[in-house]
Every structure is written in C-alpha cells, then in structure tokens.
C-alpha cells in the first residue's frame, strides 16, 4: 500500500532506529494503514504506530542531539529530501 511505501522511504532517508511503539507525549507520531477490500466494501487497517520525542525528531533529521531546532531548519531539511517523484501534485 502507499503508506507502507512511504514508511519504508522514511526509514531509508531518515534515521529511524530510535523510533519505538507510539507513546503519548511524544512530539512525532507515524501511523501506517493498509486499505483492505472485503467483497464490495473497503476498510482501513492499522499496520503500525511509531513515535519519538523532540530529541528523536532532531536525530531523524540528522541534526545534533539538540531538541531546540527552529521550525525553518526542519522544513528546509524535509523540503530538500523531496524530489518530483515523492511530491504529491494536486
């Protein structure tokens, strides 16, 4: 499914070793779902839930262990990772 591919891409492109089962209070959460077809109906099924704290977000982006990272720095790093193949065009 699309979300499986996105999660695989995120694991390849970012540091995800420190992500763990989702916990309340973490700054970043990833939920991946699959779309199941049962005869004439579709349903979403939760596949995985991962999360990390603010320090983990900085690690995922390859920044120093400081959790005090400006939003602009994070957005620039994420935008630089996007290619025409990974962008959603509407």
N, CA, C and O of each residue as an XYZ file, in Angstrom:
360
protein
N       0.830     -1.181      0.000
C       0.000      0.000      0.000
C       0.874      1.245      0.000
O       2.073      1.170      0.268
N       0.292      2.347     -0.291
C       1.014      3.613     -0.380
C       1.698      3.971      0.931
O       2.855      4.392      0.928
N       0.999      3.811      2.054
C       1.599      4.200      3.324
C       2.754      3.289      3.703
O       3.712      3.748      4.326
N       2.692      2.013      3.346
C       3.821      1.123      3.590
C       5.049      1.639      2.852
O       6.152      1.667      3.397
N       4.840      2.044      1.610
C       5.941      2.579      0.811
C       6.477      3.867      1.379
O       7.688      4.085      1.385
N       5.600      4.724      1.857
C       6.046      5.978      2.468
C       6.857      5.707      3.726
O       7.900      6.328      3.934
N       6.396      4.794      4.563
C       7.133      4.474      5.782
C       8.493      3.856      5.444
O       9.489      4.167      6.098
N       8.545      2.993      4.439
C       9.821      2.414      4.012
C      10.763      3.509      3.512
O      11.956      3.491      3.815
N      10.226      4.458      2.750
C      11.021      5.586      2.264
C      11.561      6.405      3.432
O      12.739      6.762      3.453
N      10.696      6.703      4.405
C      11.125      7.482      5.568
C      12.236      6.760      6.326
O      13.181      7.396      6.793
N      12.130      5.451      6.449
C      13.168      4.682      7.156
C      14.485      4.695      6.384
O      15.560      4.686      6.985
N      14.405      4.716      5.057
C      15.631      4.764      4.239
C      16.290      6.130      4.295
O      17.512      6.226      4.404
N      15.491      7.188      4.221
C      16.008      8.541      4.067
C      16.325      9.250      5.380
O      17.088     10.216      5.393
N      15.752      8.784      6.471
C      15.940      9.428      7.762
C      16.395      8.387      8.777
O      16.260      7.185      8.548
N      16.922      8.843      9.874
C      17.361      7.956     10.950
C      16.144      7.553     11.781
O      15.569      8.388     12.479
N      15.745      6.280     11.712
C      14.534      5.823     12.390
C      14.818      4.794     13.474
O      13.875      4.258     14.056
N      16.081      4.499     13.767
C      16.404      3.450     14.732
C      15.832      3.724     16.115
O      15.496      2.785     16.836
N      15.717      4.963     16.491
C      15.264      5.324     17.827
C      13.744      5.448     17.924
O      13.230      5.664     19.021
N      13.005      5.318     16.814
C      11.547      5.315     16.880
C      11.099      4.026     17.549
O      11.727      2.982     17.377
N      10.016      4.099     18.310
C       9.527      2.940     19.056
C       8.009      2.898     18.972
O       7.393      3.743     18.323
N       7.410      1.916     19.628
C       5.955      1.870     19.676
C       5.437      3.206     20.195
O       6.025      3.799     21.099
N       4.340      3.672     19.621
C       3.816      5.003     19.925
C       3.551      5.200     21.410
O       3.010      4.328     22.090
N       3.952      6.381     21.893
C       3.734      6.756     23.288
C       3.091      8.135     23.349
O       3.438      9.024     22.571
N       2.158      8.311     24.272
C       1.572      9.622     24.498
C       2.667     10.587     24.945
O       3.566     10.213     25.698
N       2.587     11.803     24.486
C       3.557     12.815     24.881
C       4.715     12.958     23.918
O       5.463     13.932     24.005
N       4.889     12.019     22.999
C       5.957     12.155     22.008
C       5.576     13.234     20.996
O       4.401     13.441     20.695
N       6.590     13.910     20.484
C       6.381     15.039     19.578
C       5.981     14.607     18.169
O       5.285     15.352     17.479
N       6.402     13.430     17.728
C       6.126     12.992     16.356
C       5.589     11.571     16.367
O       6.146     10.682     17.011
N       4.495     11.376     15.640
C       3.876     10.060     15.511
C       3.706      9.719     14.038
O       3.364     10.583     13.229
N       3.944      8.461     13.692
C       3.668      7.928     12.366
C       2.695      6.773     12.524
O       2.940      5.846     13.296
N       1.595      6.832     11.796
C       0.631      5.733     11.759
C       0.546      5.278     10.309
O       0.330      6.095      9.413
N       0.711      4.003     10.077
C       0.597      3.454      8.723
C      -0.612      2.525      8.679
O      -0.807      1.692      9.564
N      -1.414      2.686      7.637
C      -2.622      1.888      7.455
C      -2.573      1.175      6.116
O      -1.908      1.623      5.182
N      -3.281      0.066      6.034
C      -3.473     -0.584      4.736
C      -4.948     -0.474      4.382
O      -5.802     -0.396      5.264
N      -5.238     -0.470      3.104
C      -6.613     -0.417      2.624
C      -7.009     -1.832      2.230
O      -6.444     -2.408      1.300
N      -7.978     -2.385      2.939
C      -8.432     -3.757      2.712
C      -9.764     -3.737      1.966
O     -10.642     -2.927      2.265
N      -9.903     -4.634      0.996
C     -11.180     -4.760      0.304
C     -11.844     -6.058      0.738
O     -11.280     -7.141      0.580
N     -13.048     -5.938      1.288
C     -13.860     -7.086      1.677
C     -15.096     -7.085      0.797
O     -16.040     -6.329      1.026
N     -15.075     -7.943     -0.213
C     -16.154     -8.013     -1.203
C     -16.430     -6.632     -1.786
O     -15.634     -6.152     -2.593
N     -17.528     -5.974     -1.410
C     -17.869     -4.686     -2.009
C     -17.593     -3.512     -1.073
O     -18.067     -2.403     -1.318
N     -16.837     -3.743     -0.008
C     -16.522     -2.679      0.947
C     -15.015     -2.529      1.104
O     -14.252     -3.470      0.885
N     -14.611     -1.337      1.485
C     -13.216     -1.064      1.794
C     -13.114     -0.675      3.264
O     -14.039     -0.087      3.824
N     -11.988     -1.004      3.882
C     -11.760     -0.592      5.263
C     -10.272     -0.346      5.462
O      -9.429     -0.949      4.798
N      -9.971      0.542      6.382
C      -8.586      0.822      6.749
C      -8.206     -0.071      7.913
O      -8.989     -0.279      8.840
N      -6.989     -0.597      7.850
C      -6.484     -1.414      8.954
C      -5.141     -0.841      9.400
O      -4.231     -0.654      8.592
N      -5.035     -0.568     10.695
C      -3.800     -0.029     11.253
C      -2.694     -1.076     11.168
O      -2.857     -2.200     11.643
N      -1.567     -0.703     10.562
C      -0.434     -1.620     10.436
C       0.632     -1.372     11.486
O       1.153     -2.311     12.088
N       0.959     -0.095     11.704
C       1.992      0.204     12.693
C       1.839      1.619     13.213
O       1.318      2.503     12.532
N       2.306      1.812     14.440
C       2.319      3.129     15.090
C       3.696      3.314     15.699
O       4.128      2.526     16.540
N       4.380      4.362     15.267
C       5.713      4.681     15.769
C       5.709      6.108     16.288
O       4.928      6.941     15.829
N       6.583      6.386     17.244
C       6.712      7.761     17.723
C       8.102      7.999     18.283
O       8.869      7.069     18.530
N       8.402      9.282     18.476
C       9.650      9.689     19.102
C       9.444     11.058     19.743
O       8.469     11.753     19.458
N      10.369     11.427     20.603
C      10.291     12.723     21.272
C      10.993     13.788     20.433
O      11.444     13.510     19.322
N      11.083     15.003     20.964
C      11.677     16.112     20.219
C      13.142     15.859     19.884
O      13.598     16.224     18.800
N      13.879     15.243     20.791
C      15.281     14.915     20.509
C      15.345     13.902     19.366
O      16.231     13.979     18.514
N      14.415     12.960     19.347
C      14.353     11.968     18.272
C      14.049     12.583     16.922
O      14.547     12.111     15.900
N      13.235     13.634     16.901
C      12.955     14.346     15.650
C      14.249     14.932     15.107
O      14.536     14.815     13.915
N      15.031     15.562     15.976
C      16.316     16.132     15.549
C      17.238     15.034     15.030
O      17.908     15.224     14.015
N      17.282     13.881     15.716
C      18.121     12.760     15.259
C      17.653     12.250     13.904
O      18.470     11.960     13.031
N      16.338     12.139     13.728
C      15.787     11.641     12.465
C      16.199     12.529     11.296
O      16.392     12.048     10.180
N      16.330     13.828     11.560
C      16.714     14.771     10.515
C      18.222     14.905     10.373
O      18.703     15.674      9.541
N      18.975     14.155     11.185
C      20.427     14.211     11.093
C      21.025     15.427     11.759
O      22.156     15.806     11.456
N      20.280     16.050     12.667
C      20.784     17.218     13.381
C      21.496     16.764     14.636
O      21.432     15.591     15.003
N      22.166     17.675     15.287
C      22.793     17.357     16.562
C      21.695     17.001     17.559
O      20.519     17.242     17.284
N      22.040     16.451     18.673
C      21.068     15.946     19.642
C      20.210     17.026     20.285
O      19.376     16.718     21.136
N      20.391     18.263     19.906
C      19.598     19.347     20.490
C      18.157     19.278     20.012
O      17.899     19.146     18.816
N      17.227     19.366     20.938
C      15.812     19.372     20.585
C      15.327     20.778     20.281
O      14.175     20.958     19.884
N      16.164     21.759     20.454
C      15.788     23.151     20.263
C      16.116     23.573     18.830
O      16.987     24.411     18.599
N      15.405     22.979     17.879
C      15.668     23.201     16.462
C      14.573     24.100     15.907
O      13.390     23.872     16.163
N      14.955     25.109     15.156
C      13.984     26.026     14.573
C      13.133     25.305     13.538
O      13.627     24.447     12.807
N      11.859     25.655     13.479
C      10.942     25.053     12.525
C      11.427     25.252     11.097
O      11.279     24.353     10.270
N      11.999     26.401     10.792
C      12.511     26.660      9.449
C      13.603     25.675      9.063
O      13.654     25.228      7.917
N      14.469     25.332      9.995
C      15.545     24.368      9.725
C      14.932     23.010      9.393
O      15.351     22.359      8.436
N      13.960     22.585     10.167
C      13.305     21.295      9.931
C      12.614     21.284      8.567
O      12.763     20.332      7.801
N      11.862     22.339      8.265
C      11.163     22.402      6.981
C      12.130     22.403      5.804
O      11.880     21.739      4.798
N      13.229     23.139      5.918
C      14.222     23.153      4.837
C      14.826     21.782      4.612
O      15.003     21.358      3.470
N      15.146     21.082      5.700
C      15.703     19.743      5.566
C      14.706     18.789      4.915
O      15.084     17.994      4.054
N      13.458     18.859      5.309
C      12.434     17.989      4.711
C      12.219     18.325      3.241
O      12.126     17.422      2.410
N      12.140     19.602      2.911
C      11.934     20.002      1.520
C      13.100     19.585      0.633
O      12.891     19.236     -0.529
N      14.309     19.613      1.151
C      15.469     19.197      0.370
C      15.449     17.711      0.060
O      16.053     17.279     -0.922
N      14.766     16.920      0.877
C      14.672     15.477      0.640
C      13.610     15.136     -0.402
O      13.626     14.042     -0.967
N      12.684     16.065     -0.661
C      11.616     15.801     -1.617
C      12.134     15.909     -3.042
O      12.894     16.817     -3.379
N      11.716     14.985     -3.852
C      12.039     15.008     -5.279
C      10.720     15.038     -6.042
O       9.666     14.814     -5.447
N      10.752     15.309     -7.343
C       9.496     15.265     -8.108
C       8.782     13.914     -7.991
O       7.558     13.856     -8.106
N       9.527     12.834     -7.764
C       8.902     11.517     -7.628
C       8.177     11.350     -6.305
O       7.245     10.549     -6.220
N       8.578     12.086     -5.262
C       7.981     11.907     -3.945
C       7.012     13.024     -3.574
O       6.428     12.998     -2.491
N       6.835     13.987     -4.444
C       5.904     15.082     -4.165
C       4.490     14.700     -4.579
O       4.287     13.998     -5.569
N       3.530     15.167     -3.817
C       2.124     14.988     -4.155
C       1.670     16.206     -4.947
O       1.720     17.332     -4.453
N       1.234     15.976     -6.159
C       0.760     17.055     -7.018
C      -0.759     16.961     -7.133
O      -1.307     15.924     -7.508
N      -1.418     18.052     -6.808
C      -2.893     18.064     -6.891
C      -3.329     19.101     -7.897
O      -4.527     19.277     -8.122
